Amino acid sequence: MSLFSADNLSINFGGIKAVDGVTFDVAKGEVFTIIGPNGAGKTTIFNLMSRIYEPSGGKLVFDGRDITNVAPHRIAALGIARTFQNLELFDSSTVLENLLLGRHVHRRTNLVENFLFLPKARRAEIEDRRAAEEVIDLFGLAPHAETPIGSLSYGLRKIVELARALCIRPRLLMLDEPSSGLGAEETETMARWIGDLRRRMGLAVVMIEHDMSLVNAVSDRVVALNQGRIIAEGSAAAVQNDPEVIRAYLGG
């Protein structure tokens, strides 16, 4: 049984069909990668999955539940976390503070309890801190826990954003170009983390990626998009060697 599925997903922007009848499913513990040239509709699909965009047609299902009309701010609480191509971290806040933001979906305290720091709020604060510190230890970020994000290297900031997503305790992790801006060695490190998280936590991963070394290293299945449609699906090698995929990237 699939953990996530998109059925005949479409969206129009004016007269432009940015995503046109896209269907796919993602199994538990699978790394599923979406590739395609710029403008193919990859990030639009992520925005539909995150409920940032409203689909013109089709259906989204997560863990057997139709989430097509679920409000965007409720998606994380369901167990879906996302990173972004352009880092969405708070540069003036520390690593720990950024990770604690990923815990907000688990808070069950109200404004009064938080403002007066009542026992329930104190217990929640302790639990959030413990969970964030576990993730910090997992990623080896303890030496940087109190360091402002703006003082870290770009590669470390990428890891922090991944760590913050893990603080949500997701079952589905969406990675938007995780190797963007990274060097070869940092990309290898990212590949190891994706593989480790899948093995240790049983996470399903949906990834948008241009770096084929990372795609080849971690992907169970790959789909290629062009002009909002799926043009190939299969193993990384099969998709990359598909004549239609080659034409989409090279033109002609």
MARDRENFI-450625 format. One record per residue: x, y, z of N, C-alpha, C in turn. Coordinates in steps of 0.05 Angstrom, whole numbers, padded with zeros to 5 digits, always signed. Example, Ala and Ser with C-alpha at 12.3 -4.5 7.8 and 13.67 -1.06 7.14 Angstrom:
// residues 2
+00264-00114+00156+00246-00090+00156+00264-00066+00156+00257-00045+00142+00273-00021+00143+00258+00001+00157
END
This chain:
// residues 252
+00017-00024+00000+00000+00000+00000+00017+00025+00000+00010+00044-00017+00026+00069-00018+00021+00087+00006+00041+00102+00014+00038+00121+00035+00026+00147+00024+00035+00154+00000+00026+00179-00013+00019+00173-00042-00002+00186-00052-00007+00183-00080-00019+00209-00091-00012+00215-00116-00024+00237-00131-00038+00224-00155-00064+00232-00158-00080+00219-00178-00090+00241-00198-00080+00240-00223-00088+00258-00244-00086+00287-00236-00064+00294-00223-00060+00321-00211-00055+00341-00233-00070+00364-00232-00067+00385-00251-00070+00412-00238-00057+00432-00251-00061+00460-00242-00056+00478-00266-00073+00498-00269-00070+00518-00290-00063+00545-00278-00046+00559-00292-00040+00587-00286-00049+00604-00310-00073+00615-00309-00083+00628-00332-00088+00607-00354-00076+00611-00377-00079+00592-00399-00058+00571-00400-00040+00572-00380-00017+00553-00380-00023+00530-00361-00020+00505-00371-00023+00481-00355+00004+00474-00344+00010+00482-00319+00036+00478-00307+00040+00448-00299+00019+00435-00290+00019+00407-00284-00005+00395-00298-00001+00373-00313-00022+00363-00331-00026+00333-00327-00045+00326-00309-00053+00298-00306-00030+00280-00295-00016+00290-00275+00006+00274-00264-00004+00254-00243+00004+00230-00246-00004+00208-00227+00021+00193-00218+00024+00190-00192+00046+00173-00181+00039+00166-00153+00053+00146-00143+00050+00138-00114+00078+00134-00102+00079+00136-00076+00104+00133-00061+00099+00113-00039+00115+00092-00038+00112+00072-00017+00127+00080+00008+00119+00067+00030+00133+00072+00056+00162+00063+00053+00180+00081+00062+00209+00074+00061+00222+00077+00034+00208+00089+00015+00218+00092-00012+00230+00119-00017+00251+00121-00033+00262+00146-00042+00253+00150-00071+00236+00169-00075+00223+00174-00101+00232+00201-00111+00245+00202-00135+00257+00226-00144+00244+00237-00169+00240+00263-00170+00228+00276-00193+00250+00293-00207+00255+00288-00232+00275+00303-00247+00261+00316-00271+00275+00333-00284+00265+00347-00308+00278+00373-00312+00277+00384-00336+00290+00410-00342+00275+00432-00326+00288+00456-00325+00276+00479-00312+00249+00485-00325+00229+00491-00308+00203+00497-00318+00186+00473-00324+00195+00449-00317+00180+00424-00323+00156+00421-00305+00155+00434-00281+00133+00432-00263+00140+00418-00237+00165+00414-00232+00174+00398-00208+00166+00413-00182+00174+00438-00179+00168+00453-00155+00138+00458-00152+00125+00461-00175+00095+00464-00174+00082+00440-00161+00092+00416-00168+00082+00392-00156+00087+00392-00126+00110+00401-00117+00116+00403-00088+00097+00422-00075+00091+00445-00088+00073+00464-00077+00045+00454-00075+00037+00437-00094+00011+00424-00093+00011+00403-00070+00032+00388-00067+00033+00368-00045+00033+00382-00018+00046+00405-00016+00047+00420+00009+00021+00436+00014+00003+00436-00006-00022+00450-00005-00019+00480-00006+00005+00490-00016+00009+00518-00020-00008+00527-00044-00010+00509-00064-00026+00514-00088-00051+00497-00086-00073+00507-00097-00097+00492-00100-00097+00478-00128-00101+00452-00129-00101+00439-00155-00126+00446-00171-00123+00448-00197-00146+00452-00215-00162+00426-00219-00148+00403-00214-00160+00377-00217-00143+00356-00204-00155+00333-00198-00140+00311-00187-00143+00309-00157-00129+00290-00145-00132+00283-00117-00104+00277-00105-00101+00284-00079-00077+00278-00063-00086+00261-00040-00072+00239-00035-00079+00221-00013-00054+00214+00003-00056+00218+00029-00033+00211+00047-00043+00192+00068-00030+00169+00069-00036+00149+00089-00066+00142+00089-00078+00140+00066-00106+00132+00063-00125+00155+00066-00116+00179+00071-00133+00202+00076-00131+00221+00052-00154+00230+00042-00155+00250+00021-00147+00277+00033-00124+00288+00024-00115+00314+00035-00116+00336+00014-00132+00332-00007-00133+00351-00029-00142+00378-00019-00160+00379+00001-00170+00404+00011-00162+00411+00040-00141+00397+00049-00131+00403+00076-00116+00430+00075-00119+00446+00096-00106+00472+00097-00076+00469+00099-00061+00486+00086-00031+00483+00086-00019+00482+00113-00029+00497+00133-00016+00497+00159-00021+00471+00175-00038+00453+00164-00043+00428+00178-00027+00405+00166-00013+00410+00144+00001+00388+00130+00024+00377+00148+00039+00394+00161+00061+00384+00177+00052+00366+00200+00029+00373+00212+00018+00357+00234+00010+00330+00225+00004+00326+00200-00004+00300+00189+00020+00282+00186+00045+00294+00185+00069+00278+00183+00083+00282+00156+00080+00306+00144+00093+00313+00119+00111+00337+00124+00137+00334+00120+00156+00356+00124+00170+00362+00098+00179+00387+00095+00191+00396+00070+00215+00414+00075+00236+00411+00058+00257+00430+00057+00254+00445+00030+00269+00467+00028+00266+00485+00005+00293+00488-00009+00291+00494-00035+00316+00498-00051+00331+00522-00040+00316+00544-00035+00328+00567-00021+00323+00564+00008+00344+00564+00024+00342+00558+00053+00322+00577+00066+00304+00565+00083+00284+00580+00097+00290+00578+00127+00314+00588+00134+00323+00588+00162+00324+00616+00173+00325+00619+00199+00327+00646+00211+00356+00651+00218+00370+00667+00203+00399+00671+00205+00408+00681+00232+00392+00698+00245+00400+00709+00271+00394+00691+00294+00379+00669+00290+00373+00650+00311+00393+00627+00311+00396+00614+00333+00416+00592+00335+00405+00567+00322+00423+00548+00319+00415+00522+00308+00392+00510+00325+00396+00510+00351+00376+00498+00369+00349+00513+00366+00350+00539+00365+00325+00554+00363+00311+00548+00336+00326+00545+00315+00314+00538+00289+00301+00510+00290+00314+00491+00304+00303+00464+00306+00278+00464+00323+00278+00480+00344+00254+00481+00361+00229+00491+00346+00234+00507+00325+00211+00516+00309+00198+00492+00295+00214+00472+00289+00203+00448+00277+00185+00431+00296+00185+00438+00321+00169+00424+00341+00142+00436+00345+00136+00459+00333+00112+00473+00339+00087+00457+00334+00088+00438+00314+00064+00423+00307+00056+00404+00329+00074+00398+00348+00068+00380+00370+00058+00394+00395+00058+00420+00395+00050+00435+00419+00020+00433+00423+00012+00427+00447-00016+00425+00454-00023+00445+00477-00007+00465+00480-00012+00485+00500-00025+00510+00488-00040+00525+00504-00053+00549+00494-00037+00574+00501-00047+00597+00492-00033+00622+00496-00028+00629+00525-00049+00625+00541-00047+00631+00570-00026+00613+00584-00027+00587+00577-00008+00569+00590+00020+00575+00582+00024+00584+00557+00051+00591+00548+00060+00617+00560+00042+00637+00562+00049+00663+00572+00057+00662+00602+00041+00647+00617+00047+00644+00646+00066+00622+00652+00074+00608+00631+00093+00585+00634+00084+00566+00656+00059+00557+00653+00047+00538+00672+00059+00511+00668+00054+00493+00688+00067+00466+00687+00065+00452+00660+00041+00453+00648+00037+00440+00622+00056+00452+00601+00060+00478+00601+00078+00491+00582+00107+00484+00588+00114+00482+00614+00141+00474+00621+00147+00446+00612+00128+00428+00616+00132+00400+00607+00135+00399+00576+00119+00415+00562+00121+00415+00533+00148+00427+00524+00158+00447+00538+00184+00459+00531+00206+00439+00535+00205+00424+00557+00225+00403+00562+00225+00382+00541+00201+00373+00533+00198+00352+00513+00208+00362+00486+00202+00387+00478+00211+00398+00453+00241+00400+00452+00253+00409+00474+00282+00412+00475+00296+00385+00474+00284+00365+00488+00296+00338+00487+00295+00327+00458+00272+00331+00445+00270+00320+00417+00289+00335+00398+00292+00361+00401+00310+00376+00384+00339+00368+00389+00346+00363+00415+00374+00355+00421+00380+00327+00411+00360+00310+00410+00364+00283+00398+00371+00286+00368+00358+00304+00354+00364+00308+00326+00391+00321+00323+00398+00340+00340+00424+00352+00340+00446+00331+00343+00442+00313+00361+00462+00291+00365+00463+00273+00341+00440+00267+00329+00439+00250+00306+00456+00261+00283+00454+00287+00279+00469+00300+00257+00496+00310+00264+00505+00305+00289+00531+00315+00298+00533+00345+00299+00510+00358+00306+00510+00388+00306+00514+00400+00334+00521+00383+00354+00524+00393+00381+00544+00416+00383+00567+00416+00369+00586+00439+00371+00574+00465+00360+00552+00463+00345+00541+00487+00332+00513+00494+00344+00505+00480+00365+00477+00483+00375+00471+00512+00382+00490+00527+00393+00485+00554+00402+00496+00575+00382+00503+00566+00358+00515+00583+00338+00492+00595+00321+00493+00621+00316+00473+00632+00297+00476+00620+00269+00454+00615+00256+00454+00603+00230+00471+00619+00210+00470+00645+00212+00485+00662+00193+00515+00659+00195+00525+00646+00216+00554+00642+00220+00563+00615+00209+00545+00598+00200+00552+00572+00190+00557+00572+00160+00572+00551+00152+00577+00548+00123+00550+00540+00110+00549+00543+00083+00525+00536+00069+00518+00506+00072+00539+00489+00071+00534+00461+00073+00522+00454+00100+00531+00466+00122+00520+00461+00148+00492+00471+00150+00486+00494+00138+00459+00504+00138+00440+00485+00124+00449+00472+00103+00432+00452+00089+00426+00429+00108+00445+00421+00124+00441+00399+00143+00422+00408+00165+00424+00433+00174+00406+00444+00194+00377+00444+00184+00373+00452+00159+00346+00452+00149+00335+00424+00148+00351+00404+00140+00343+00377+00140+00336+00368+00169+00353+00376+00188+00349+00369+00216+00323+00381+00226+00317+00406+00219+00292+00418+00228+00268+00403+00217+00269+00394+00192+00247+00379+00181+00243+00353+00197+00265+00341+00207+00263+00316+00222+00250+00321+00249+00253+00346+00260+00240+00352+00286+00210+00350+00284+00199+00351+00261+00170+00348+00257+00162+00319+00261+00182+00301+00260+00177+00272+00261+00159+00263+00238+00167+00269+00214+00150+00263+00191+00151+00233+00184+00131+00225+00168+00132+00199+00155+00138+00203+00125+00134+00227+00115+00141+00233+00087+00158+00258+00088+00182+00257+00076+00200+00279+00076+00204+00288+00047+00198+00314+00042+00200+00325+00015+00226+00343+00014+00244+00336-00004+00270+00349-00006+00271+00364-00033+00272+00390-00033+00273+00406-00057+00302+00413-00063+00313+00398-00082+00341+00402-00091+00360+00403-00067+00363+00381-00052+00380+00381-00028+00410+00386-00035+00419+00380-00059+00447+00385-00066+00453+00412-00077+00432+00429-00080+00436+00456-00092+00456+00472-00076+00477+00481-00090+00497+00498-00077+00518+00482-00062+00517+00456-00063+00537+00439-00049+00559+00430-00068+00583+00426-00056+00604+00414-00071+00602+00384-00073+00620+00371-00086+00619+00342-00090+00619+00327-00064+00637+00335-00046+00640+00321-00020+00615+00325-00003+00604+00350-00003+00580+00355+00012+00556+00340+00001+00555+00337-00025+00534+00322-00038+00535+00292-00030+00559+00281-00028+00562+00254-00018+00552+00251+00010+00558+00271+00027+00549+00271+00055+00518+00272+00055+00506+00288+00038+00477+00290+00037+00465+00263+00029+00478+00249+00010+00468+00223+00001+00469+00203+00024+00490+00204+00040+00492+00186+00063+00470+00191+00083+00464+00217+00088+00443+00224+00107+00416+00215+00097+00410+00218+00072+00384+00210+00061+00381+00179+00064+00402+00165+00057+00402+00136+00060+00399+00127+00089+00413+00140+00107+00412+00133+00136+00384+00139+00147+00372+00161+00140+00346+00168+00150+00325+00149+00140+00327+00140+00116+00308+00120+00105+00311+00094+00120+00336+00086+00125+00341+00060+00138+00333+00061+00168+00341+00082+00182+00337+00084+00211+00308+00090+00218+00295+00107+00202+00269+00117+00210+00246+00107+00192+00254+00093+00170+00233+00083+00152+00218+00105+00137+00232+00128+00134+00219+00150+00121+00215+00145+00091+00192+00155+00081+00190+00157+00052+00200+00185+00044+00215+00186+00023+00227+00211+00014+00218+00217-00015+00208+00241-00020+00203+00251-00047+00223+00273-00052+00239+00271-00072+00261+00290-00077+00260+00301-00105+00264+00327-00107+00270+00341-00132+00300+00344-00134+00312+00336-00156+00341+00338-00157+00351+00340-00186+00372+00357-00190+00385+00359-00215+00412+00344-00216+00424+00340-00193+00450+00327-00191+00446+00297-00194+00454+00286-00217+00449+00258-00223+00465+00239-00206+00488+00248-00195+00503+00231-00177+00487+00225-00152+00473+00245-00142+00455+00241-00118+00431+00225-00126+00419+00230-00149+00396+00215-00158+00403+00185-00160+00426+00179-00172+00435+00151-00175+00441+00138-00148+00451+00154-00129+00460+00142-00104+00437+00134-00086+00415+00149-00087+00394+00144-00066+00367+00136-00076+00361+00139-00102+00334+00135-00112+00326+00106-00117+00302+00099-00107+00290+00073-00114+00276+00075-00141+00261+00097-00145+00247+00102-00170+00250+00131-00178+00249+00136-00203+00252+00163-00214+00230+00168-00234+00219+00192-00234+00201+00201-00256+00213+00226-00268+00211+00228-00294+00220+00252-00308+00195+00268-00318+00196+00294-00314+00175+00312-00322+00184+00329-00345+00166+00336-00363+00171+00357-00382+00145+00370-00389+00144+00396-00388+00120+00412-00393+00096+00402-00378+00101+00396-00352+00079+00388-00334+00070+00360-00336+00082+00343-00353+00073+00316-00356+00096+00297-00350+00089+00273-00340+00109+00252-00336+00115+00239-00363+00141+00239-00370+00150+00228-00396+00165+00201-00393+00173+00195-00368+00187+00169-00363+00186+00163-00334+00187+00137-00327+00187+00128-00299+00201+00101-00298+00217+00098-00277+00232+00073-00273+00256+00077-00256+00276+00060-00260+00302+00064-00246+00316+00089-00256+00335+00098-00240+00350+00122-00247+00363+00119-00274+00376+00096-00278+00390+00091-00303+00371+00090-00327+00348+00076-00324+00329+00074-00346+00318+00101-00354+00311+00117-00334+00299+00143-00340+00320+00161-00353+00344+00161-00344+00365+00179-00355+00372+00171-00384+00367+00146-00391+00374+00137-00418+00350+00136-00436+00327+00145-00426+00302+00146-00442+00305+00167-00464+00300+00161-00489+00303+00180-00511+00287+00205-00507+00263+00203-00496+00246+00227-00493+00257+00245-00471+00270+00233-00450+00282+00249-00429+00307+00263-00440+00322+00250-00456+00346+00262-00469+00338+00285-00486+00316+00282-00501+00306+00304-00518+00297+00327-00501+00284+00322-00479+00274+00343-00461+00296+00360-00450+00318+00347-00443+00341+00362-00432+00358+00375-00454+00361+00362-00476+00379+00373-00497+00364+00388-00519+00338+00386-00520+00323+00399-00541+00321+00382-00566+00302+00389-00583+00299+00374-00608+00274+00357-00608
END
